[in-house]
């Protein structure tokens, strides 16, 4: 499993209320949720994000409420992976459950900048900053998590 995309960079403590504001939680439509993704922290995010792009952030990404809508909005917006220094525990689990790849790698978060092109090999955990020709080592996913992500979420992996 691999991905390659351009980076949208955010700081520490990006909570679920800025990932998908509560005022939009009255819909279950994934595309509608994605159309409001990150708008309270970057109004232009949904206009800039392209398929396979990558979010890079600091500590405690996904803190706040336990809404599954947050990783759904990110994934449906086109983001292929979120790399952060750390994740809120419930966001981490919700991301795996819906098939959004996430990696913890503080060194990558320090070295990667907004707009850099990044390639990720999920089998090895190697994150390559193509723009700067630098590599970082994240913990690779175990096979069962790779299978959940490959099948687009936990429920699909059970079929």
N, C-alpha and C positions, 0 to 999 in steps of 0.2 A: 504494500500500500504506500503510495506516494502522493504528494500534492506540491503545487508550486503556485505562488501568487504574490501580490503586492501587499504591503503592510499598512494597516491603520493602527496607530499607536495611541494608547490611553495610559493613564496613571494608576495610582493605587485606589483601592476601595470603590471600584466601579460597581455600583449596586444594581439590583434587578429593577429598581424604579427608574433608572436612567437607561437601562438596556431596553426595557419595554415599559413605558409609563402606565401606571394603574388605570388611567382614563381610557385605555384601549383594551382592557381585559374583558370587555363585554362581548368579544367575538372569539370564536374558535377557528376562524379562517386564518390559516398560516400565512398566506400572502398579505392579508390585511395587517397582521402583526408585524411582518417583515417591513412593510412600508413605513412603520414608525420606529424601527429599530435604531437605537442610540440617539434619537432626535433631541433628547434633553441634554445631551453632552456634545453633540455635533449635528447640527441641523442639516448639514449637507451629506452626512454619511450615506444615506440610501441612494443619493444621486452619484456618489463616488464609487461605492463598492461594486466590484465585479465578481463574477463566478470564480471561485477558488482563492479569493483574497484571504488574508490572514489578519487576525487581531492579535496584537502584542500589548500586554498590560503589565502592571506592577503587582503589588501584593493584594490578596483578598478579593480577587475578581469574582463577581457574582454574589457578593454579600447581600444581605437584606432578606426579603421574603423568599419563600421556597418555591415560587411559581415556576412551573415547567415552561411557561410562555417565553421566558428569557432565552434559553438555548434554542428554542424553536424559532424565535424571531431572528436570531443570529444566523442559524443554519439556513433558513429559508431566504434570507437576504443574500446568500451566496457565499458566506464565509466557510472555508473548508477546515479551518483549525483556529483555536485560540491558544496562544502561548502566554503564560503568565508566571510571575514569580511564585504565587500561591493562588489557590482557588478556595472559595467558601465550599465547605464540604457538601452541602445539599446541591449547589450548582454543579459541582463536579459529577455527582451521581446522576442528576437530571440530564446532564450533557451526554453521558454515556448511554443512558436509557433511550434517548431520542436519536442517537447516532452522530452526535457532534464530537469530532476529535478535539481533545484538549491535552496540552502538555505543560508540565511545570519545568521551567528552566531559567533560573535567575540570570545566568550569564548571557543567555540569548536576549533576554529582555533588556539588559544593560547595553548590549552591543548593537541591537537592531534599531533602526530609526524609521520614522514615518516615511512611507514611499519606497523603502528598500524592497527588492525582490528576494523572496525566501523560498527555498525548497526544503521539503521535509520527507524523510524516509521513516515511516512509522515502524518498519520492521527492525531497524537498528536504533531508532531514536535520534538519529543525526539530523540536526537543523543546519542548513547551509544558507548563509547570507550571501546570495549570488552577487549582490551589489558590491559588497566589501570583501568578497572572497575569504570569509571567515566561517568556521564551523563551531558548533556547540553540541554538547551531548546531553540529551534528555533521557529519562528512563523509557525504554520502548514499552509498548503495550503488550500485555500477555496475549496469547493467541485467542482466548475467549473474548476479550474486549475488542480485538481487531475484527473478529467475526461479527460482533454486535454492530460495530461501526460500518463494516462492509455491507451488512444487510439492512442498513438504514434504521437501526434501533432495536431495542430489546425485544419488543413484541414480534417484529419481523424475523428475528433470529430464532424464535421458538417454532416457526412454521416449518 
